[in-house]
Amino acid sequence: MEFRIDYACDAPALHADFAGAQMTAFAPMIADMRLDATLLRVRAHVQRGALPTSFIAHADAAFLGGCSLLANTPADTRPWTPWLASLVVRADRRGRGIGAALLQRCVDEARALGLPELHLYCAPELHDYYATRGWQRCGDFTRGTWQAMVMRIRLQAARADAA
């Protein structure tokens, strides 16, 4: 399947789809998450060469997935910044390399920005997905009843072929 990954600023028609996918994926874990606020954040992450920024994967004008790079985080996650956040892929498009390509695009962008490392947090069952792509566990994170692993990739050691 062929698809493109563009900066979110170059795909404004897909912002609502990206926000909706984030709601589907993360609302069960984030108290009081709202679609209107999520869409405002997506629309605010529309710049190139600076944080925050977001990327959208699409094919034939259809949203496939997205992810964001963030510097500012809530106080409880600030020790692990900057972040790769909100990596989502449409359920009917998973297993086709879209998530891995979005992940690598964020790593490449962070490296181009001169960042020394990048963090993410994930459910424990996703550890192996990220570990096989060069990410290492560096901590644990709890918000409410949700428990996650914090993972880090040192960008000078990240390999483009890890995706």
TIDREN-43705 format. One record per atom (N, C-alpha, C): x, y, z; atom name. Coordinates in Angstrom, 3 decimals. Last residue first. Example, Ala and Ser with C-alpha at 12.3 -4.5 7.8 and 13.67 -1.06 7.14 Angstrom:
<atoms>
+----------+----------+----------+------+
:        u :        v :        w : atom :
+----------+----------+----------+------+
:   12.850 :   -2.250 :    7.080 :    N :
:   13.670 :   -1.060 :    7.140 :   CA :
:   12.900 :    0.030 :    7.870 :    C :
:   13.190 :   -5.690 :    7.800 :    N :
:   12.300 :   -4.500 :    7.800 :   CA :
:   13.200 :   -3.300 :    7.800 :    C :
+----------+----------+----------+------+
</atoms>
This chain:
<atoms>
+----------+----------+----------+------+
:        u :        v :        w : atom :
+----------+----------+----------+------+
:   13.149 :    0.850 :   11.229 :    N :
:   11.707 :    0.850 :   10.979 :   CA :
:   11.366 :   -0.330 :   10.136 :    C :
:   15.878 :    0.777 :   11.231 :    N :
:   15.200 :    0.149 :   12.354 :   CA :
:   13.688 :    0.094 :   12.155 :    C :
:   17.211 :    2.175 :    9.292 :    N :
:   16.723 :    0.857 :    8.911 :   CA :
:   16.013 :    0.139 :   10.054 :    C :
:   18.058 :    4.460 :   10.580 :    N :
:   16.939 :    4.583 :    9.665 :   CA :
:   16.379 :    3.220 :    9.294 :    C :
:   18.838 :    4.230 :   14.016 :    N :
:   19.154 :    3.839 :   12.638 :   CA :
:   17.920 :    3.948 :   11.778 :    C :
:   20.076 :    6.121 :   16.706 :    N :
:   18.924 :    5.630 :   15.962 :   CA :
:   19.312 :    5.349 :   14.520 :    C :
:   22.134 :    7.345 :   18.015 :    N :
:   22.263 :    5.897 :   17.798 :   CA :
:   21.108 :    5.321 :   16.984 :    C :
:   21.398 :    9.923 :   18.259 :    N :
:   22.632 :    9.693 :   17.542 :   CA :
:   22.833 :    8.228 :   17.257 :    C :
:   19.091 :    9.641 :   19.850 :    N :
:   18.980 :    9.906 :   18.417 :   CA :
:   20.263 :    9.717 :   17.654 :    C :
:   17.982 :    7.217 :   21.899 :    N :
:   19.071 :    8.205 :   21.765 :   CA :
:   19.247 :    8.413 :   20.270 :    C :
:   14.764 :    6.785 :   22.970 :    N :
:   15.715 :    6.461 :   21.919 :   CA :
:   16.735 :    7.587 :   21.879 :    C :
:   12.806 :    5.406 :   25.593 :    N :
:   13.678 :    6.468 :   25.076 :   CA :
:   14.497 :    5.905 :   23.924 :    C :
:    9.719 :    4.959 :   27.372 :    N :
:   10.801 :    4.462 :   26.528 :   CA :
:   11.539 :    5.644 :   25.927 :    C :
:    7.834 :    4.061 :   30.105 :    N :
:    8.452 :    5.179 :   29.404 :   CA :
:    9.633 :    4.595 :   28.635 :    C :
:    4.848 :    2.215 :   30.362 :    N :
:    6.308 :    2.210 :   30.335 :   CA :
:    6.757 :    3.475 :   29.621 :    C :
:    1.971 :    2.800 :   32.455 :    N :
:    2.683 :    2.758 :   31.178 :   CA :
:    4.178 :    2.620 :   31.416 :    C :
:   -1.258 :    2.473 :   33.775 :    N :
:    0.181 :    2.319 :   33.976 :   CA :
:    0.847 :    2.127 :   32.627 :    C :
:   -4.110 :    4.082 :   34.945 :    N :
:   -3.363 :    3.653 :   33.759 :   CA :
:   -1.873 :    3.607 :   34.069 :    C :
:   -5.495 :    5.155 :   36.974 :    N :
:   -5.354 :    3.697 :   37.000 :   CA :
:   -4.520 :    3.181 :   35.836 :    C :
:   -3.650 :    8.052 :   37.138 :    N :
:   -4.899 :    7.420 :   37.544 :   CA :
:   -4.682 :    5.916 :   37.671 :    C :
:   -0.820 :    7.274 :   35.605 :    N :
:   -1.770 :    8.390 :   35.656 :   CA :
:   -3.127 :    7.765 :   35.950 :    C :
:    2.522 :    6.363 :   35.841 :    N :
:    1.146 :    6.050 :   36.225 :   CA :
:    0.342 :    7.332 :   36.235 :    C :
:    5.379 :    4.997 :   34.366 :    N :
:    4.523 :    6.165 :   34.504 :   CA :
:    3.122 :    5.693 :   34.864 :    C :
:    8.837 :    4.145 :   34.394 :    N :
:    7.430 :    3.773 :   34.468 :   CA :
:    6.626 :    5.019 :   34.776 :    C :
:   11.806 :    4.008 :   32.306 :    N :
:   11.014 :    4.356 :   33.477 :   CA :
:    9.604 :    3.821 :   33.382 :    C :
:   13.041 :    3.251 :   30.030 :    N :
:   13.809 :    4.107 :   30.932 :   CA :
:   13.009 :    4.521 :   32.159 :    C :
:   13.513 :    0.906 :   27.463 :    N :
:   12.722 :    1.293 :   28.624 :   CA :
:   13.585 :    2.123 :   29.568 :    C :
:   14.466 :    1.990 :   24.228 :    N :
:   14.793 :    1.293 :   25.474 :   CA :
:   13.915 :    1.810 :   26.606 :    C :
:   14.187 :    1.501 :   20.694 :    N :
:   13.775 :    2.194 :   21.909 :   CA :
:   14.099 :    1.335 :   23.123 :    C :
:   14.674 :    0.078 :   18.326 :    N :
:   15.764 :    0.808 :   18.955 :   CA :
:   15.428 :    1.555 :   20.224 :    C :
:   12.666 :   -1.495 :   17.436 :    N :
:   12.983 :   -0.323 :   16.619 :   CA :
:   13.993 :    0.592 :   17.302 :    C :
:   12.130 :   -3.325 :   19.317 :    N :
:   12.714 :   -3.824 :   18.069 :   CA :
:   13.085 :   -2.693 :   17.119 :    C :
:   10.878 :   -1.661 :   21.200 :    N :
:   12.233 :   -2.168 :   21.462 :   CA :
:   12.888 :   -2.685 :   20.189 :    C :
:    8.284 :   -1.290 :   20.166 :    N :
:    9.236 :   -0.182 :   20.180 :   CA :
:   10.670 :   -0.664 :   20.373 :    C :
:    7.260 :   -3.901 :   20.416 :    N :
:    7.121 :   -3.156 :   19.164 :   CA :
:    8.169 :   -2.048 :   19.096 :    C :
:    7.706 :   -4.509 :   23.113 :    N :
:    8.497 :   -5.184 :   22.081 :   CA :
:    8.427 :   -4.475 :   20.736 :    C :
:    5.774 :   -2.791 :   24.440 :    N :
:    7.212 :   -2.691 :   24.662 :   CA :
:    8.007 :   -3.296 :   23.507 :    C :
:    3.076 :   -3.073 :   24.386 :    N :
:    3.698 :   -2.495 :   23.189 :   CA :
:    5.216 :   -2.379 :   23.317 :    C :
:    2.263 :   -3.937 :   26.861 :    N :
:    2.192 :   -4.898 :   25.750 :   CA :
:    2.783 :   -4.361 :   24.445 :    C :
:    2.399 :   -1.597 :   28.474 :    N :
:    3.447 :   -2.625 :   28.552 :   CA :
:    3.423 :   -3.618 :   27.383 :    C :
:    1.664 :    1.352 :   26.593 :    N :
:    1.189 :    0.226 :   27.389 :   CA :
:    2.266 :   -0.852 :   27.386 :    C :
:    4.045 :    4.064 :   26.643 :    N :
:    3.196 :    3.087 :   25.981 :   CA :
:    2.706 :    2.056 :   26.986 :    C :
:    5.611 :    7.161 :   25.931 :    N :
:    5.120 :    6.188 :   26.894 :   CA :
:    4.089 :    5.325 :   26.206 :    C :
:    8.761 :    8.325 :   24.708 :    N :
:    7.348 :    8.023 :   24.522 :   CA :
:    6.901 :    7.202 :   25.706 :    C :
:   11.421 :   10.592 :   23.788 :    N :
:   10.724 :    9.698 :   24.715 :   CA :
:    9.320 :    9.406 :   24.203 :    C :
:   14.655 :   11.165 :   22.450 :    N :
:   13.217 :   11.303 :   22.311 :   CA :
:   12.573 :   10.259 :   23.213 :    C :
:   17.715 :   13.097 :   22.397 :    N :
:   16.942 :   11.885 :   22.624 :   CA :
:   15.461 :   12.219 :   22.510 :    C :
:   18.831 :   15.459 :   21.434 :    N :
:   19.720 :   14.353 :   21.789 :   CA :
:   18.991 :   13.030 :   21.989 :    C :
:   17.811 :   17.274 :   18.549 :    N :
:   17.461 :   16.754 :   19.867 :   CA :
:   18.346 :   15.562 :   20.205 :    C :
:   18.092 :   18.448 :   16.072 :    N :
:   19.235 :   18.439 :   16.969 :   CA :
:   18.923 :   17.940 :   18.371 :    C :
:   16.190 :   18.239 :   14.176 :    N :
:   16.068 :   19.388 :   15.077 :   CA :
:   17.205 :   19.458 :   16.085 :    C :
:   16.848 :   15.807 :   13.094 :    N :
:   17.104 :   17.009 :   12.290 :   CA :
:   17.010 :   18.275 :   13.133 :    C :
:   15.849 :   14.171 :   15.152 :    N :
:   17.292 :   14.206 :   14.888 :   CA :
:   17.648 :   15.473 :   14.092 :    C :
:   13.126 :   14.642 :   14.814 :    N :
:   13.777 :   15.010 :   16.076 :   CA :
:   15.287 :   15.101 :   15.903 :    C :
:   12.789 :   13.549 :   12.239 :    N :
:   12.535 :   14.975 :   12.474 :   CA :
:   13.224 :   15.441 :   13.753 :    C :
:   13.389 :   10.842 :   12.724 :    N :
:   14.187 :   11.609 :   11.764 :   CA :
:   14.022 :   13.117 :   11.984 :    C :
:   11.327 :   10.227 :   14.531 :    N :
:   12.726 :   10.090 :   14.934 :   CA :
:   13.620 :   10.925 :   14.013 :    C :
:    9.094 :   10.653 :   12.858 :    N :
:    9.292 :   11.467 :   14.067 :   CA :
:   10.731 :   11.407 :   14.555 :    C :
:    9.556 :    8.675 :   10.945 :    N :
:    9.484 :   10.081 :   10.525 :   CA :
:    9.692 :   11.009 :   11.717 :    C :
:    9.364 :    6.367 :   12.504 :    N :
:   10.660 :    6.742 :   11.946 :   CA :
:   10.677 :    8.193 :   11.486 :    C :
:    6.590 :    6.461 :   13.068 :    N :
:    7.580 :    6.443 :   14.145 :   CA :
:    8.935 :    6.910 :   13.629 :    C :
:    5.552 :    6.228 :   10.485 :    N :
:    5.300 :    7.435 :   11.274 :   CA :
:    6.319 :    7.564 :   12.410 :    C :
:    6.480 :    3.631 :    9.873 :    N :
:    6.912 :    4.767 :    9.057 :   CA :
:    6.687 :    6.092 :    9.792 :    C :
:    5.145 :    2.108 :   11.791 :    N :
:    6.611 :    2.121 :   11.776 :   CA :
:    7.141 :    3.309 :   10.971 :    C :
:    2.477 :    2.612 :   10.985 :    N :
:    2.959 :    3.024 :   12.313 :   CA :
:    4.474 :    3.107 :   12.357 :    C :
:    2.516 :    1.434 :    8.399 :    N :
:    2.192 :    2.849 :    8.575 :   CA :
:    2.721 :    3.361 :    9.917 :    C :
:    2.827 :   -1.270 :    7.958 :    N :
:    4.020 :   -0.432 :    8.022 :   CA :
:    3.762 :    1.043 :    8.250 :    C :
:    0.557 :   -2.745 :    8.167 :    N :
:    0.999 :   -2.413 :    6.809 :   CA :
:    2.192 :   -1.471 :    6.795 :    C :
:   -0.686 :   -3.095 :   10.579 :    N :
:    0.076 :   -4.210 :   10.038 :   CA :
:    0.593 :   -3.976 :    8.632 :    C :
:   -3.810 :   -1.297 :   10.128 :    N :
:   -2.660 :   -1.738 :   10.917 :   CA :
:   -1.987 :   -2.942 :   10.266 :    C :
:   -6.114 :   -0.441 :    8.977 :    N :
:   -4.878 :   -0.264 :    8.198 :   CA :
:   -3.633 :   -0.721 :    8.954 :    C :
:   -8.249 :   -0.542 :   10.659 :    N :
:   -8.328 :   -1.343 :    9.433 :   CA :
:   -7.097 :   -1.212 :    8.541 :    C :
:   -7.522 :    1.319 :   12.647 :    N :
:   -7.558 :   -0.119 :   12.960 :   CA :
:   -7.559 :   -0.977 :   11.696 :    C :
:   -5.235 :    3.891 :   11.873 :    N :
:   -6.592 :    3.351 :   11.737 :   CA :
:   -6.571 :    1.838 :   11.914 :    C :
:   -2.854 :    4.645 :   14.305 :    N :
:   -3.090 :    4.134 :   12.952 :   CA :
:   -4.511 :    3.584 :   12.931 :    C :
:   -1.024 :    6.980 :   16.260 :    N :
:   -2.258 :    6.243 :   15.991 :   CA :
:   -2.286 :    5.813 :   14.534 :    C :
:    0.796 :    8.439 :   18.645 :    N :
:    0.972 :    7.588 :   17.462 :   CA :
:   -0.278 :    6.733 :   17.318 :    C :
:    0.953 :   10.445 :   20.680 :    N :
:   -0.264 :   10.236 :   19.890 :   CA :
:   -0.034 :    9.472 :   18.595 :    C :
:    4.378 :   11.553 :   20.646 :    N :
:    3.061 :   11.368 :   21.252 :   CA :
:    2.007 :   11.047 :   20.209 :    C :
:    7.552 :   11.805 :   21.682 :    N :
:    6.787 :   11.334 :   20.534 :   CA :
:    5.438 :   10.959 :   21.128 :    C :
:    8.831 :   14.508 :   23.617 :    N :
:    7.983 :   13.338 :   23.449 :   CA :
:    7.631 :   13.058 :   21.997 :    C :
:   11.924 :   15.719 :   25.168 :    N :
:   10.713 :   15.820 :   24.356 :   CA :
:   10.064 :   14.449 :   24.104 :    C :
:   11.261 :   14.508 :   28.468 :    N :
:   10.852 :   15.333 :   27.345 :   CA :
:   12.052 :   15.545 :   26.441 :    C :
:   10.734 :   13.440 :   31.285 :    N :
:   11.005 :   12.705 :   30.039 :   CA :
:   10.506 :   13.525 :   28.852 :    C :
:    9.964 :   15.084 :   33.343 :    N :
:   11.338 :   14.556 :   33.359 :   CA :
:   11.726 :   13.849 :   32.059 :    C :
:    7.196 :   15.654 :   32.738 :    N :
:    8.250 :   16.569 :   32.312 :   CA :
:    9.672 :   16.014 :   32.428 :    C :
:    5.019 :   14.304 :   33.599 :    N :
:    5.852 :   13.645 :   32.586 :   CA :
:    7.042 :   14.494 :   32.161 :    C :
:    3.761 :   15.933 :   35.425 :    N :
:    4.086 :   14.567 :   35.842 :   CA :
:    4.909 :   13.799 :   34.816 :    C :
:    3.257 :   18.342 :   34.078 :    N :
:    4.326 :   18.289 :   35.082 :   CA :
:    4.721 :   16.865 :   35.442 :    C :
:    2.705 :   17.753 :   30.554 :    N :
:    2.238 :   17.962 :   31.925 :   CA :
:    3.379 :   17.754 :   32.918 :    C :
:    5.042 :   19.318 :   28.254 :    N :
:    4.252 :   18.198 :   28.730 :   CA :
:    3.683 :   18.530 :   30.098 :    C :
:    6.562 :   20.541 :   25.374 :    N :
:    5.889 :   20.858 :   26.632 :   CA :
:    4.959 :   19.725 :   27.015 :    C :
:    7.321 :   19.220 :   23.010 :    N :
:    8.317 :   19.597 :   24.007 :   CA :
:    7.656 :   19.820 :   25.350 :    C :
:    6.388 :   16.632 :   20.716 :    N :
:    6.034 :   17.662 :   21.689 :   CA :
:    7.199 :   17.959 :   22.614 :    C :
:    5.261 :   15.337 :   17.743 :    N :
:    6.472 :   15.605 :   18.517 :   CA :
:    6.176 :   16.800 :   19.410 :    C :
:    2.770 :   12.908 :   16.793 :    N :
:    3.211 :   14.266 :   17.131 :   CA :
:    4.549 :   14.244 :   17.845 :    C :
:    1.026 :   11.131 :   14.181 :    N :
:    1.828 :   11.186 :   15.396 :   CA :
:    2.314 :   12.616 :   15.582 :    C :
:   -1.343 :    9.052 :   12.357 :    N :
:   -0.649 :   10.289 :   12.676 :   CA :
:    0.186 :   10.135 :   13.930 :    C :
:   -3.170 :    7.516 :    9.600 :    N :
:   -2.569 :    7.560 :   10.925 :   CA :
:   -1.893 :    8.888 :   11.154 :    C :
:   -4.858 :    7.790 :    7.397 :    N :
:   -4.393 :    6.454 :    7.776 :   CA :
:   -3.829 :    6.423 :    9.191 :    C :
:   -7.368 :    9.533 :    5.688 :    N :
:   -6.514 :    9.484 :    6.862 :   CA :
:   -6.152 :    8.035 :    7.168 :    C :
:   -7.421 :    9.948 :    2.207 :    N :
:   -7.963 :    9.236 :    3.369 :   CA :
:   -6.929 :    9.204 :    4.491 :    C :
:   -6.426 :   10.921 :   -0.177 :    N :
:   -7.178 :   11.846 :    0.679 :   CA :
:   -7.822 :   11.169 :    1.883 :    C :
:   -4.787 :    8.740 :   -1.008 :    N :
:   -6.016 :    9.104 :   -1.741 :   CA :
:   -6.960 :    9.930 :   -0.872 :    C :
:   -3.542 :    8.384 :    2.185 :    N :
:   -3.527 :    7.852 :    0.818 :   CA :
:   -4.860 :    8.201 :    0.180 :    C :
:   -1.434 :    9.466 :    4.919 :    N :
:   -2.690 :    9.444 :    4.156 :   CA :
:   -2.455 :    8.836 :    2.781 :    C :
:   -0.285 :   10.474 :    8.069 :    N :
:   -0.150 :    9.512 :    6.972 :   CA :
:   -1.491 :    9.443 :    6.259 :    C :
:    0.872 :   13.428 :    9.471 :    N :
:   -0.315 :   12.652 :    9.104 :   CA :
:    0.028 :   11.760 :    7.920 :    C :
:    2.516 :   14.879 :   12.265 :    N :
:    2.577 :   14.270 :   10.933 :   CA :
:    1.316 :   13.445 :   10.711 :    C :
:    3.201 :   17.885 :   14.115 :    N :
:    2.530 :   16.606 :   13.910 :   CA :
:    2.668 :   16.177 :   12.467 :    C :
:    5.022 :   19.714 :   16.592 :    N :
:    4.637 :   19.456 :   15.220 :   CA :
:    3.972 :   18.090 :   15.142 :    C :
:    5.881 :   22.319 :   18.927 :    N :
:    5.294 :   21.029 :   18.586 :   CA :
:    4.999 :   20.934 :   17.092 :    C :
:    9.133 :   22.392 :   17.446 :    N :
:    8.149 :   21.691 :   18.268 :   CA :
:    7.141 :   22.691 :   18.809 :    C :
:   10.133 :   22.761 :   14.008 :    N :
:   10.057 :   23.224 :   15.391 :   CA :
:    9.027 :   22.378 :   16.129 :    C :
:    9.876 :   22.154 :   11.274 :    N :
:   11.181 :   22.477 :   11.820 :   CA :
:   11.182 :   23.013 :   13.225 :    C :
:    6.639 :   23.494 :   10.709 :    N :
:    7.759 :   22.673 :   10.233 :   CA :
:    9.020 :   23.112 :   10.960 :    C :
:    3.474 :   23.261 :   12.334 :    N :
:    4.662 :   23.995 :   11.920 :   CA :
:    5.714 :   23.000 :   11.464 :    C :
:    1.005 :   22.700 :   13.885 :    N :
:    1.144 :   22.780 :   12.436 :   CA :
:    2.292 :   23.702 :   12.037 :    C :
:   -0.423 :   22.236 :   16.270 :    N :
:    0.835 :   21.535 :   15.981 :   CA :
:    1.119 :   21.546 :   14.483 :    C :
:   -2.931 :   23.287 :   16.461 :    N :
:   -1.832 :   24.102 :   16.977 :   CA :
:   -0.464 :   23.501 :   16.641 :    C :
:   -4.579 :   21.266 :   15.570 :    N :
:   -4.474 :   22.477 :   14.739 :   CA :
:   -3.341 :   23.388 :   15.201 :    C :
:   -4.341 :   19.534 :   17.750 :    N :
:   -3.860 :   19.123 :   16.422 :   CA :
:   -3.647 :   20.356 :   15.549 :    C :
:   -5.597 :   21.123 :   19.721 :    N :
:   -4.170 :   20.778 :   19.837 :   CA :
:   -3.604 :   20.360 :   18.487 :    C :
:   -8.221 :   21.200 :   18.702 :    N :
:   -7.465 :   22.451 :   18.853 :   CA :
:   -5.974 :   22.181 :   18.976 :    C :
:   -8.842 :   18.470 :   18.929 :    N :
:   -8.757 :   19.086 :   17.606 :   CA :
:   -8.007 :   20.413 :   17.663 :    C :
:   -8.910 :   18.278 :   21.724 :    N :
:   -7.939 :   17.492 :   20.962 :   CA :
:   -7.764 :   18.076 :   19.567 :    C :
:  -11.076 :   19.914 :   22.325 :    N :
:   -9.739 :   20.288 :   22.809 :   CA :
:   -8.651 :   19.537 :   22.049 :    C :
:  -13.141 :   18.446 :   21.069 :    N :
:  -12.880 :   19.834 :   20.681 :   CA :
:  -11.488 :   20.278 :   21.112 :    C :
:  -13.033 :   15.922 :   22.393 :    N :
:  -12.720 :   16.036 :   20.971 :   CA :
:  -12.392 :   17.470 :   20.580 :    C :
:  -11.456 :   15.554 :   25.562 :    N :
:  -12.583 :   16.036 :   24.746 :   CA :
:  -12.139 :   16.222 :   23.306 :    C :
:  -10.820 :   13.805 :   28.521 :    N :
:  -10.358 :   14.100 :   27.162 :   CA :
:  -11.574 :   14.461 :   26.313 :    C :
:  -11.388 :   13.108 :   31.186 :    N :
:  -11.896 :   14.372 :   30.649 :   CA :
:  -11.331 :   14.750 :   29.284 :    C :
:   -8.592 :   11.029 :   31.604 :    N :
:   -9.832 :   11.574 :   32.148 :   CA :
:  -10.155 :   12.910 :   31.491 :    C :
:   -7.352 :    8.769 :   29.499 :    N :
:   -7.149 :   10.169 :   29.883 :   CA :
:   -8.484 :   10.752 :   30.321 :    C :
:   -8.029 :    6.252 :   28.651 :    N :
:   -6.934 :    6.376 :   29.622 :   CA :
:   -6.779 :    7.784 :   30.166 :    C :
:  -10.033 :    6.443 :   26.742 :    N :
:  -10.241 :    5.540 :   27.885 :   CA :
:   -9.172 :    5.679 :   28.978 :    C :
:   -8.819 :    8.256 :   24.899 :    N :
:   -9.843 :    8.730 :   25.836 :   CA :
:  -10.101 :    7.753 :   26.975 :    C :
:   -7.044 :    7.054 :   23.037 :    N :
:   -6.551 :    7.515 :   24.326 :   CA :
:   -7.604 :    7.978 :   25.322 :    C :
:   -8.264 :    6.113 :   20.628 :    N :
:   -7.134 :    5.411 :   21.226 :   CA :
:   -6.893 :    5.783 :   22.686 :    C :
:  -10.337 :    7.927 :   20.078 :    N :
:  -10.606 :    6.490 :   20.117 :   CA :
:   -9.510 :    5.755 :   20.883 :    C :
:   -8.884 :   10.343 :   20.069 :    N :
:   -9.962 :   10.118 :   21.036 :   CA :
:  -10.238 :    8.623 :   21.189 :    C :
:   -7.212 :    9.939 :   17.866 :    N :
:   -6.627 :   10.096 :   19.200 :   CA :
:   -7.680 :    9.849 :   20.277 :    C :
:   -9.133 :    9.894 :   15.856 :    N :
:   -8.343 :    8.682 :   16.104 :   CA :
:   -7.670 :    8.749 :   17.474 :    C :
:  -10.006 :   12.564 :   15.993 :    N :
:  -10.922 :   11.471 :   16.289 :   CA :
:  -10.200 :   10.172 :   16.596 :    C :
:   -7.670 :   13.899 :   15.154 :    N :
:   -8.203 :   14.131 :   16.502 :   CA :
:   -9.159 :   13.005 :   16.908 :    C :
:   -7.550 :   12.899 :   12.523 :    N :
:   -6.452 :   12.646 :   13.456 :   CA :
:   -6.942 :   12.829 :   14.894 :    C :
:   -9.935 :   13.950 :   11.484 :    N :
:   -9.742 :   12.503 :   11.534 :   CA :
:   -8.641 :   12.129 :   12.516 :    C :
:   -9.399 :   16.679 :   11.669 :    N :
:  -10.503 :   16.119 :   12.454 :   CA :
:  -10.381 :   14.600 :   12.555 :    C :
:   -7.223 :   16.917 :    9.812 :    N :
:   -7.051 :   17.208 :   11.238 :   CA :
:   -8.147 :   16.574 :   12.085 :    C :
:   -7.463 :   16.687 :    7.107 :    N :
:   -7.419 :   15.441 :    7.875 :   CA :
:   -7.241 :   15.659 :    9.376 :    C :
:   -7.276 :   19.139 :    5.956 :    N :
:   -8.556 :   18.445 :    5.806 :   CA :
:   -8.622 :   17.169 :    6.642 :    C :
:   -4.588 :   19.852 :    6.254 :    N :
:   -5.586 :   20.361 :    7.201 :   CA :
:   -6.939 :   19.659 :    7.101 :    C :
:   -1.885 :   19.001 :    5.541 :    N :
:   -3.054 :   18.124 :    5.396 :   CA :
:   -4.179 :   18.580 :    6.325 :    C :
:    0.234 :   20.550 :    6.163 :    N :
:    0.010 :   20.308 :    4.739 :   CA :
:   -1.183 :   19.396 :    4.475 :    C :
:    0.365 :   20.516 :    8.892 :    N :
:    0.014 :   21.795 :    8.253 :   CA :
:   -0.254 :   21.635 :    6.760 :    C :
:    1.317 :   17.978 :    9.422 :    N :
:   -0.113 :   18.226 :    9.583 :   CA :
:   -0.532 :   19.537 :    8.927 :    C :
:    3.616 :   16.831 :    6.973 :    N :
:    3.362 :   17.659 :    8.142 :   CA :
:    1.851 :   17.896 :    8.212 :    C :
:    2.911 :   13.546 :    5.634 :    N :
:    3.120 :   14.984 :    5.514 :   CA :
:    3.019 :   15.650 :    6.875 :    C :
:    3.419 :   10.619 :    4.091 :    N :
:    3.434 :   11.217 :    5.428 :   CA :
:    3.815 :   12.673 :    5.249 :    C :
:    1.503 :    8.541 :    1.906 :    N :
:    2.399 :    9.662 :    2.143 :   CA :
:    2.326 :   10.051 :    3.607 :    C :
:    1.436 :    5.203 :    0.565 :    N :
:    0.887 :    6.293 :    1.355 :   CA :
:    1.951 :    7.357 :    1.500 :    C :
:    0.630 :    2.109 :   -0.906 :    N :
:    1.381 :    3.361 :   -0.965 :   CA :
:    0.662 :    4.427 :   -0.166 :    C :
:    0.838 :   -1.181 :    0.000 :    N :
:    0.000 :    0.000 :    0.000 :   CA :
:    0.885 :    1.246 :    0.000 :    C :
+----------+----------+----------+------+
</atoms>
